[in-house]
Amino acid sequence: QVQLVESGGGLVQPGGSLRLSCTASGRVFSTNAMGWYRQAPGKQRELVAGVNSGGTTNYADSVKGRFTISRDNTKNTVYLQMNNLRPEDTAAYYCNADLIVFTPTFGRREFWGQGTQVTVSS
C-alpha cells in the first residue's frame, strides 16, 4: 500500500533549525504537487509550503524567508528546511501529496502523512 512517511520533528529552541522529510513509499507511479501543512492546538490546519511537479514553490506569509521546501523526485521525497524557528511555529506538521499510484487500482489520489510534532521552546 502507498503511504507517506514523515520524519524530522522534535524540540528546538527559538532561533534553531529543523528539517522535515516525507517519503511516499509503496507502488507510486509519479508524484504531482507535494506540500506541508501544520495544525496547532485549537487552530485549523493551514498550508505552510507547497511545491508542484515542476518545482514551483509557494509559502505562507508567516514562514517566507525562514522555511524552504524542496523535493527529490527520484526518491519521491519532499523536504521542509525550517530556520529561525519561533514559538508560534509550534504545531503538528503534516505532509500532503498528490500521487499517481498503482494500488489498489491505477489512478490519482491524495495522501496525508501521520504528522510529526515540532515544538519551539526555550
LOBA-783986 format. One record per residue (C-alpha): residue number from 1; x, y negated, z negated. Coordinates in steps of 0.1 Angstrom, whole numbers. Each point is the difference from the previous one (the first is absolute). Layout:
N
+-----+-------+-------+-------+
| num |    px |    py |    pz |
+-----+-------+-------+-------+
| NUM |     X |     Y |     Z |
...
+-----+-------+-------+-------+
//
This chain:
122
+-----+-------+-------+-------+
| num |    px |    py |    pz |
+-----+-------+-------+-------+
|   1 |     0 |     0 |     0 |
|   2 |    11 |   -36 |     5 |
|   3 |     7 |   -22 |   -29 |
|   4 |    18 |   -32 |    -9 |
|   5 |    27 |     5 |   -27 |
|   6 |    11 |   -31 |   -18 |
|   7 |    31 |    -7 |   -22 |
|   8 |    20 |   -28 |   -15 |
|   9 |   -22 |   -16 |   -26 |
|  10 |    10 |    -8 |   -35 |
|  11 |     7 |   -26 |   -27 |
|  12 |    22 |   -30 |    10 |
|  13 |     8 |   -33 |   -16 |
|  14 |   -12 |   -33 |    15 |
|  15 |    23 |    -9 |    29 |
|  16 |     9 |    36 |     6 |
|  17 |    -5 |    22 |    31 |
|  18 |   -16 |    32 |     9 |
|  19 |    -4 |    20 |    33 |
|  20 |   -31 |    20 |     7 |
|  21 |    -1 |    28 |    25 |
|  22 |   -29 |    18 |    16 |
|  23 |     3 |    30 |    23 |
|  24 |   -27 |    16 |    20 |
|  25 |     5 |    38 |    -3 |
|  26 |   -16 |    28 |    18 |
|  27 |   -11 |     4 |    36 |
|  28 |     2 |   -36 |    11 |
|  29 |    -1 |    -8 |    37 |
|  30 |     7 |   -37 |    -3 |
|  31 |    -3 |   -30 |   -24 |
|  32 |   -18 |   -32 |     9 |
|  33 |    -4 |   -28 |   -26 |
|  34 |    15 |     6 |   -35 |
|  35 |    -2 |   -22 |   -30 |
|  36 |     1 |    -6 |   -37 |
|  37 |   -29 |   -10 |   -22 |
|  38 |    -1 |    -7 |   -38 |
|  39 |   -25 |     0 |   -27 |
|  40 |     4 |   -16 |   -34 |
|  41 |   -23 |     9 |   -29 |
|  42 |   -34 |   -17 |     4 |
|  43 |     8 |   -13 |    35 |
|  44 |    -8 |    11 |    35 |
|  45 |    24 |    18 |    21 |
|  46 |    19 |   -24 |    23 |
|  47 |    23 |     3 |    30 |
|  48 |    36 |    -7 |    -8 |
|  49 |    16 |     6 |    33 |
|  50 |    -6 |    18 |    33 |
|  51 |    20 |    10 |    31 |
|  52 |   -14 |    12 |    33 |
|  53 |    14 |    26 |    23 |
|  54 |    19 |   -27 |    19 |
|  55 |    17 |   -13 |   -32 |
|  56 |   -21 |   -32 |    -4 |
|  57 |    -4 |    -8 |   -37 |
|  58 |   -24 |   -20 |   -21 |
|  59 |     1 |    -9 |   -37 |
|  60 |   -22 |   -13 |   -27 |
|  61 |     9 |   -36 |    -8 |
|  62 |    10 |     9 |   -35 |
|  63 |    28 |    22 |    11 |
|  64 |    14 |   -18 |    31 |
|  65 |    37 |    -5 |    -3 |
|  66 |     4 |    25 |   -28 |
|  67 |   -13 |    33 |    15 |
|  68 |    10 |    17 |    32 |
|  69 |   -18 |    28 |    17 |
|  70 |    17 |    23 |    25 |
|  71 |    -5 |    34 |    16 |
|  72 |    19 |    29 |    13 |
|  73 |   -21 |    17 |    27 |
|  74 |    24 |    30 |     2 |
|  75 |    -8 |     8 |   -36 |
|  76 |   -37 |   -12 |     0 |
|  77 |    10 |   -22 |   -29 |
|  78 |    -8 |   -35 |   -11 |
|  79 |    20 |   -20 |   -26 |
|  80 |    -7 |   -30 |   -21 |
|  81 |    30 |   -19 |   -13 |
|  82 |   -11 |   -22 |   -29 |
|  83 |    24 |   -26 |   -13 |
|  84 |    -3 |   -28 |   -26 |
|  85 |   -29 |    19 |   -16 |
|  86 |   -24 |   -19 |   -22 |
|  87 |   -23 |    12 |   -28 |
|  88 |   -30 |    -7 |    22 |
|  89 |    14 |    27 |    24 |
|  90 |    -9 |    26 |   -26 |
|  91 |   -25 |    24 |    16 |
|  92 |    -5 |    35 |    14 |
|  93 |    13 |    -1 |    36 |
|  94 |   -16 |    22 |    26 |
|  95 |    13 |     9 |    34 |
|  96 |   -25 |     0 |    29 |
|  97 |     5 |    15 |    35 |
|  98 |   -19 |     3 |    32 |
|  99 |    12 |    34 |    14 |
| 100 |    -7 |    23 |    29 |
| 101 |     1 |    35 |   -14 |
| 102 |    -3 |    36 |    11 |
| 103 |   -19 |    13 |   -29 |
| 104 |   -27 |     9 |    -8 |
| 105 |    -8 |   -11 |    36 |
| 106 |    20 |   -23 |    23 |
| 107 |   -10 |   -36 |    -6 |
| 108 |     6 |   -34 |   -16 |
| 109 |    -6 |    -4 |   -37 |
| 110 |     8 |   -24 |   -28 |
| 111 |    19 |    13 |   -30 |
| 112 |     8 |   -14 |   -35 |
| 113 |    28 |     9 |   -23 |
| 114 |    -5 |    10 |   -37 |
| 115 |    14 |   -33 |   -12 |
| 116 |    32 |   -10 |   -18 |
| 117 |     1 |   -23 |   -30 |
| 118 |    21 |   -31 |     0 |
| 119 |     4 |   -19 |   -33 |
| 120 |    19 |   -32 |    -2 |
| 121 |     7 |   -10 |   -36 |
| 122 |    28 |   -11 |   -23 |
+-----+-------+-------+-------+
//
